[in-house]
Amino acid sequence: MVELSPIFRKAYWGLAATGAAYAAFLLCLTNVTIQRHALYANKIVSAWWVDTNKPESFGFAKNQVTAFNVTTPDFECLSAWHVLPLDVYAENEEDLLSEPSSHDDFSRSKAFRLLTEDPEARVVINFHGNAGNLAQGYRTDTYRSITSLPRTHLIAIDYRGFGGSTGHPTEHGLITDGIALTTYIHTTLNIPPQRILILGQSLGTAVAAATALHFADSVAAASLLPAPSNPAISTEPKTAPPTDFAAVILVAPFTSLPALVMNYRILGLIPILSALRAYPSLQNFFRARIVDTWDTSSRIAALVAATAVGGGASIAATRAADADAGGVGAGDEAATAAARRLRLHILHAKNDVNIPRRHGEALYRVASGALGMTSDGVEQGEARVVQGENDGSGGGGETGSMGWRRRRSDGGGREVLLDVLAWGGHNRVVTFAPVQLAVLRGFDGAGAAS
């Protein structure tokens, strides 16, 4: 007969040790440095032996990828890749093969000229998720997938502290990086906004939303911006003409970090706060100590509001400045407001175990509400299959192996879409055809509107 008391004793101490380790883990996360290392995981590289200076090792053609650097306003140096579209590469293969494999100056490369001198060139700005570098995991598959589309260039960066980029990641810092890259493409490369599309995945969706909001309404964006780590950096918003891009595509987004950690599990196993569900006061204690909150929900609401006719804080500020200067008349103002457009496309896989699809659905509801629409009634009738087989269950594909779509439009130049895909998980989904289609239709819609 097995003696029970030693077994119970071992179980007790095992549970006590697990609880103590979990408590120590949570207390460690209240340290800002440890918390940011856990959030951004920028030092975790799945294949540290891979050389990002050799893009051909990731399946690209020779000189299809050109590495270059972007300098931010706070003097961080960001590593970046420019990936040529396959059709453009094929047309210029001989010249590209004869070039050296690296350039000290991106502007002297053939790839730079193919991008800046082509009036049909389109640019996808890609913001990747946390961990590693711009060539990790499925990211290079994403680049090849997107650049297989006609005349569609892709530019990606490593945020500060990631890969070969300098600095340390923070919410303010990553948003600064996103704005710096977009400014470089729009201003330095002189690519018009209707030929620029912003694409983000996971953490990159938060960067994408913040970047899009900055260009749509810099004053509203500044009001949601956390303080910089370096107090010498000015956070005063700069009033600028609002800029609307071809589309903003968010793949596997989250509403905010405090909302995400309530159910998030590291590697799908280790809970952060869900184990404290019975102790809401403790959950709130730890949530209140999250430094970088990444409130995408508020930024999406502000983005939709900014593109409304006559909406946006920076538009109001611009009007006031023009009135003081005796500038823009009512006719010009109306023309500017009427020209605003927005295509916000959210995609989320049903089998995403990292970020549940309800985060994507919640962001869609926020955007729909900001459009002045509800998220029920007639919208349910607008659902249609976008992936998988219709199992006849009805209800917009809530059960079975079927993905579905929701779409809302104000009847003018603004629309929001949600694609819930049957498959794709958290990381692979961005390589799937529905994302390619979202990019293609985003550019096509911008071309029709311009």
N, C-alpha and C positions, 0 to 999 in steps of 0.2 A: 504494500500500500504506500503510495507516494505521499510524503508528508506535505501538507498544504501550507503551513505557516511560512516556511522558507520561500515558497513560490510567491505568496502574497507580499512577503517582505521585499523580494527582488522586484516585483512589479511596482510596488510603492516607490522604491528608490529610483526605478527606471522612469516612472512618470514624473517624479519630483525633479530628476535631472533634466528631463525634456522640458518641463515647465521653466526651470531656472535658465536653461539655455535660450528658450524663446524670449523670456523676460530680458535677458542680457542683450539679445539680438535687437529687440525693440528699443532698449535704452541706447544702444550704440547708434541706432538710426536717428536719434535726436541730435547727434553731433552733425553739424552742417557738412563738414568735409566727407564723413562716412556716408551721410545721406545722399550727397551728390554722386559719390562713386557708385553707390547702389543704383541710383536712378539712371545715370547716363551710361554706366558700364563701359566707358570709353577706353579703358585699358584692357578690356576683355576681347581678345582677338582669337577667333576660332582657328585661324591658320596663320600663325605668326611667321612662318617660313616663306609665305607668299610675298613676292615683290610687286607692289602696286606700280612700280616704275616700268613694268613689263606687261602692258595690257594684253599683248598677244597670248600670254599664258592663261588668260581668262576666256579665250575663244574669239577675240576680235581680230580683224584683218590688220596687217601691218599699217601703222599710222592712221588707223580709223579713230584711235583715241589720242588726243593731245593733252598732256598734263600741263597745267599752268597754275599760277597763284593769284589770289584776290586779297587785297589789303583792306581791312575794315577801318572805320573811322577811329577806333581806339587802337589801331596799329597792330592788330593781330594778322598773321599771315596764314591764309586758308589754302589748303591743297584742293585743287579742282581738276575735273576731267571734262573735256569736250568730246562727245562721241558723234561722229558723222553719220548721217542716214546712209543706209546701205545703197540706195539708188544713187545718191550723190557720189558716194565712194566709187561705185562701179563706173560712173561716167568719167571719173578723174583718177582711176586706179594707177595708170602709168606715171602720172606726175607725182602722186602720193608715194608710190614705191621708191621713187628716186630721191625723196627728201630724207634728211637725217631723222633718226628715231626720236630725238628730243630737241626742244628749242628753248633757248634762254628767254626769248621774247615771243609770246604767243602771237602777237600781231604780225610777225614776220613769217608765219607759217601759211602753207597752202590752205589748211583747214580754216584758219581765220578768214581768209579771203572768200572761201566758199560759203561761209556763214554770213558775212557782212555785205557781200556784193550780190547776193541772190535775193531779188524782191519777193520770192515765194518761200524763202526759208522760214521755218517755224521752229520755235525753241521751247522745249519742255525743261523747266527748272525742277530738278528732283531733290527732295529732302528725304533722306533715309531715316530709319529708326535708330534706336539706341544700340550701343555696343559696337566694337570693332572699328572698321573703316569703310570707305565708300566701295570697296571691292569685296566685302564679306558676304558670305551666304548667297542668297538669291538676288543680290543687288545687281550683279553684272548680267544676270538673266533678264532682269527688268530693263536694263539699258539696251540690250540687243532686241528685246521685244518692242520697245518704243521706237527705236531707230529703224526698225523694219518698215515703219509707216513712211509714206512719200514725203520727202523734203523736211523730215522731222528730226532736228538736231536735239541732243540732250546734254545738259550741263548739270553736273553734280558736284557737291563739295563735301569735304570733311569739316564738320563744325569745329570750332576751337577746342583743342584738347583731344580731338579724334585724329587717328592716323598721323599724317605728317603735319597737321596744323598746329600752330602755337597756342598757348593760353590754356585756360581751364573752363570747362562748361558750366554755364549758369543759364537760367531762363532769359535774363536780359541779354546775355552774351550771344546765345543762339539766335535770338530774334535779330540782334544787330548783324549777325552773320547772314541771315536770310535776306535782310534789307540790303546789305552791301552787295551780295551776289545779284539780286534783282536789279538794283541800281546800275551795276556794271553792265548787265545785259541790255537794259533799256536805254541807258544814257551813253555809255562808252561804246558799246557795239551798235548802238542806234537801231535796235529792233523795236518796231512799234508794238504797243501793248496788245493789239488784236492778234499778233503773231507770237505771243508769249502765254504759256500755260503753266500753272503752278501745280505740282503733283507731290503729295506727301504720303508717307506710310508710317503708321504707328506714331512714335515720337515726332516724326517728320510732319504729321498732320497738324500738330500744335504749332510747329514752326511755320508751316504753310499758311494756316489761318491767321496767325499774327502778322506775317509778311503781307498778305493780301489786304488785311485791315489797314496796315500802315499806309499803303498806297491809295486805298479807297477813302480813308479819313484819318489823317495823321494825328489830329487832335484826340479823337476817340481812342485811337491806338495808344497814344501816350498815357491816357488816363488809366489804361489797363496794364501798363508796363511796370514791372517791379523796379526797385532802385538798383542801379548798377553796383557791382562789387567794388569798382573803382569810383569813389565819390567825385573824382576830378572830371568824370564824363558827364556832360550836360544831358539832362533828360527833358529839357524844354522842347515841346513839340514844335516842329517847323511846318508852318502853313504852306501847303503846296497844292497845285492843281490836282484834283482827284484823278486817279488812274485806274481803269477797269481792264482786267486782262481777259484773254479768251475764255478761260475757265479756271476754276479752282477745284481740284480733285483730291478728296481725302479717302485714303484706303486704310481700313481698320483703325478709325480714330477713337479717342476717348473724350468724355465731356470735361473732366478736370482730374488732376492727380488725386486730390482728396477723395473724390468719388470712386476713382479706380482702385485705390488701395483697400477699399472696404471689402472687396472680393478677390483681389489679385493674389495669385500664387506664383512665387519665383520658381521658374522651371516647371510650372504647372503643379508643384508639390508643396512648397513651403508657403504657408499663409502669412500675410503681413498683418492685417487687422481682422480678418474674418473669424479667427479663433476667439476674438474678444466680443463676439456678437452679443453675448449675455451681459456684457459690461459696457454699455454705451458711453458712460462717463470716461472710461479708460480709452475707448476708441476716439472720442472727441479730444481727449488730452493729446494723443499722438497725432491726430489729424491737424490739430492747431499748430504743431511744430513742423509741418511741412513747409519748407522754404520756397521752393519753386512749385507753384500751384498749377501752372499751365491751364488757365481757365478758358478752354476753347469754347465752351458753351456761351459765355459772355461775348467773346470775340466774334463768334458767328452771328449772334443777334445784332451786334454793332455793325458788322459787315453788311448784312441785309438792310439794316436801317440806313446806312450810309449811301446805299445805291438807290434809295427811294427818291422820287422826284422832289427836289427841294430839301432832301434829308442830309444828315451828316454835319457833325460839329465843325469840321474844317471848311465846309462850304459856307456855313454861317459866318465863320471867321473871315473867310475870303470876301464875302459880301460886305462885311463891316469895313474891311480895309479898302475895298473898292469904293464904298460910299464916301469914306473920308477923303479919298483921292479924287472923287468925282468921276469914277471910272465906269465900270460895266453897267450897261443899261438893262432894263427889264427884259428886253427881247433877247439880248445875249445870255442873260441869266437863265431864261426859260430854255433856250437852245442847249445850254450846258447841262441843265438838269435832265432834259429829255433824252440826252445822249447816254445817260448812265445805263449800264447793263451788268448783269451778274448771271453766271452759270455756275452753280455750286453742286457738285456731284459727289455723293458719299457712297462708298462701296464697303460692304462688310460681309464676311463669310459666316454662315451659320455654325460652322465647326471651328471657329476661332476660340481656342481655349485660353489664350492670353488676355485678350480684351473681348468680353462678351458683346454680341451684336446689339444688345440693348443700348450701348453707348452710341453706336451709329444711328440707331432709331431715335434716340433722345435728341441728338444734334439735328436730325431732320425735322423733328417736331419743333425745335427752337427756331429753325430757319423758316419753316412753314408759318409759324405763329408771327414771326417778324414780317412776313409778307402780308399779314392780315388774313391768313387762311387758318382753318381748322385742320386737324389731321384725321378726320373721320368722315362719315357720310359719303359724298360722291367720290372722295378719294379712293375708297375701298373698291369702287367699280373701275378705277383707273389702273389697278394692279394688273400686271401681266408677267408671264413666265420669262425670265431672262437666263436661266440656267437649270438644267435638269429636265425631268419629265413630269408632266401634269398627272398627279396620281388621282385626280378626280375628287380630292377632299374639299375643294373650294376654300373660301376664306383667305384668298390671296397667298396660298402656299405656306401656311403656318405649319403644316405637318407634311411629312413625306420628303422625298428627295427632289425638292423644287425650290428654285430661287425666284424672287419676285421683285417688282419695281414699284415705287411710288414716285409721283411727279406732281409738282405744283408750279404754276406760273401766274404772274400777275397780269398776263395778257399783253405785256409789253416786252421789255428786254431783260426781265429777271425771271429765273426759274431755279428751282432746287429739285434734285433727284436723289433717290435712295435706291440702290441695288443691294438686296440681300441675296448673296450667292449660296448655293447649296454646298459648295466645296471651296477649298483654297486655304483653309487654316488661317494662320496669322501672317506668315511670311511669304508663302508661295502665291497667295492670292494676287499680289501686285504684278505677277508675271502672267496672269491669266488673260484670255482674250477679252473679257468684259472691260478690263482696264484699258486695253488698247482701243477698244471701241469708244470708251469714254473720252479718250484723248482725241481720237479722230473726229468725233462728233462735236467736241468742244471747239476745235479749230474750225470745223465746217460751219458751226453756228455763228462764230465770230466773223467769219468771212461773209456770211449772208447778212449780218447786221451792220457791217462796216460800209 
